[in-house]
Amino acid sequence: MLALRSILFTLLLPGTVTVAVPYLIVHRSHAAQFENGTLWHWFGLLPISAGVAVVLWCICDFAVFGRGTLAPVDPPKQLVVRGPYRYVRNPMYVGVVSILLGEALLFQSLPLVVYTILYFVAAHSFVVLYEEPALQCKFGESYELYCRRVHRWFPRTPHDSAV
C-alpha cells in the first residue's frame, strides 16, 4: 500500500510541477525550438537526469526508511538522514529545481526560467513556514542536530556521518 501511495503522490506532486506545468508553459509560449536549437539545449538532459535520479532516490528512502511518502498528508514516520539527505536537507526540492532548469535549457524557454524561480520561492516559503517547524515538533532534538550539520539548500559533505 505504501508503494502505491508513493507512486500516486509522485505523479501528483513532482509530476505536476516538472511535467504538466512546464508542458503548458512551453506549449503556450511556443518556446520549444528544437528545429533551430543548438547542441547547448541538449545539455539540459544532464540536470534533468540528475534531478529525476535524486527525486526518485529520495522517494524510495522516504518509503523504505521513513515509512511514508513525500506528501505532507502522508509524511515519513522516521527522520530520513541518509542518501541525498546526508548532504542537503531538501534534496527533493533541489532535484525538482534541477529538472526545471534542465527543461528551460532543453526547450530554450525563458518562461520556464521564470517558473523555476517562482517555484523555488514558493518551495522555500513552504519549507521555512511549514515543513521545518513541523519537523522540529515531530522529531525534536534529532532534527535540530540534523539542521546544524546539513545545509538547507546547498549540498556539502556532512561533518559527521552519525547525524
C-alpha positions in Angstrom: 0.0 0.0 0.0 2.9 2.4 0.8 4.3 1.8 -2.7 1.0 2.7 -4.3 0.7 5.9 -2.2 4.3 6.8 -3.1 3.6 6.4 -6.8 0.3 8.4 -6.6 1.9 11.3 -4.7 4.9 11.2 -7.1 2.6 11.6 -10.1 0.6 14.3 -8.4 3.4 16.4 -6.8 6.6 16.4 -8.7 4.8 15.1 -11.8 2.6 18.2 -11.9 5.5 20.6 -11.2 8.0 19.1 -13.6 5.9 17.7 -16.4 2.3 19.1 -16.6 3.1 22.8 -15.8 6.2 23.0 -17.9 4.4 21.4 -20.8 1.7 24.0 -20.6 4.2 26.8 -20.4 6.2 25.6 -23.4 3.1 24.8 -25.4 1.5 28.2 -24.8 4.7 30.2 -25.2 5.8 28.2 -28.3 9.2 28.2 -26.6 10.3 24.8 -27.8 12.9 25.5 -30.5 14.3 22.0 -31.4 14.4 22.7 -35.1 16.7 25.7 -34.7 18.3 24.7 -31.5 22.0 24.2 -30.8 23.9 21.5 -29.1 23.6 23.6 -25.9 20.0 22.9 -25.4 20.6 19.2 -25.3 22.8 19.7 -22.3 19.5 20.3 -20.4 19.2 16.5 -20.3 22.0 16.3 -17.8 20.3 18.3 -15.0 17.0 16.7 -15.9 18.5 13.2 -15.5 20.3 14.1 -12.2 17.2 15.7 -10.8 15.0 12.8 -11.7 17.5 10.4 -10.1 17.7 12.4 -6.9 13.9 12.8 -6.6 13.3 9.1 -7.1 16.1 8.1 -4.7 14.5 10.4 -2.0 11.0 9.0 -2.6 12.4 5.4 -2.2 14.2 6.4 1.0 11.1 8.0 2.4 9.1 4.8 1.7 11.7 2.3 2.8 13.4 4.0 5.7 10.9 6.7 6.7 7.8 4.6 6.2 6.0 7.4 4.5 5.7 9.4 1.3 6.7 12.8 0.0 3.2 14.2 0.5 2.6 16.4 3.6 -0.6 14.5 4.3 1.4 11.2 4.5 4.9 12.1 5.7 7.6 9.7 6.8 7.3 8.4 10.4 11.1 8.3 10.8 13.5 11.2 10.2 15.4 10.3 6.9 19.0 11.5 7.1 20.6 9.0 4.6 21.3 9.1 0.9 21.0 12.6 -0.5 19.7 13.8 2.9 23.2 13.5 4.2 24.3 16.4 2.0 21.3 18.7 1.8 18.1 18.9 3.9 15.8 19.4 0.9 17.2 17.2 -1.9 13.8 16.6 -3.5 13.3 20.4 -4.0 16.9 20.7 -5.3 16.1 17.8 -7.7 13.0 19.5 -8.9 14.8 22.8 -9.5 17.5 20.9 -11.4 14.8 19.2 -13.6 13.1 22.6 -14.2 16.4 24.3 -15.1 17.3 21.4 -17.4 13.9 21.8 -19.1 14.4 25.5 -19.5 17.7 24.8 -21.2 16.4 21.9 -23.3 13.4 24.0 -24.6 15.3 27.3 -24.5 12.5 28.8 -22.6 12.7 32.0 -20.6 9.2 31.5 -19.3 10.4 28.2 -17.8 13.2 30.0 -16.0 10.7 32.4 -14.5 8.5 29.5 -13.5 11.6 27.8 -11.9 12.3 31.0 -9.9 8.7 31.2 -8.7 8.7 27.5 -7.8 11.8 28.0 -5.7 10.4 31.0 -3.9 7.2 29.0 -3.1 9.2 25.9 -2.1 11.5 28.0 0.2 8.5 29.6 1.8 6.8 26.3 2.4 10.0 24.8 3.9 10.6 27.7 6.2 7.0 28.4 7.2 5.6 24.9 7.4 7.9 22.0 6.9 10.8 22.9 9.2 8.5 23.8 12.1 6.5 20.6 11.6 9.7 18.5 11.6 11.0 20.3 14.6 7.8 19.5 16.5 7.8 15.9 15.3 11.5 14.9 15.7 12.8 17.5 18.3 16.4 17.4 19.2 17.4 14.9 16.5 16.1 17.3 13.8 17.8 20.3 15.5 21.1 18.4 15.3 20.5 17.5 11.7 19.8 21.1 10.8 23.1 22.2 12.4 25.0 19.6 10.4 23.3 19.8 7.0 22.5 22.9 4.9 19.0 23.7 3.8 19.7 24.2 0.0 23.4 23.9 -0.8 24.9 20.4 -0.7 28.0 19.9 1.3 29.9 17.0 2.9 28.4 16.1 6.3 30.6 16.9 9.3 29.8 13.7 11.0 28.4 10.5 9.4 26.3 9.8 12.5 23.7 12.5 12.1 
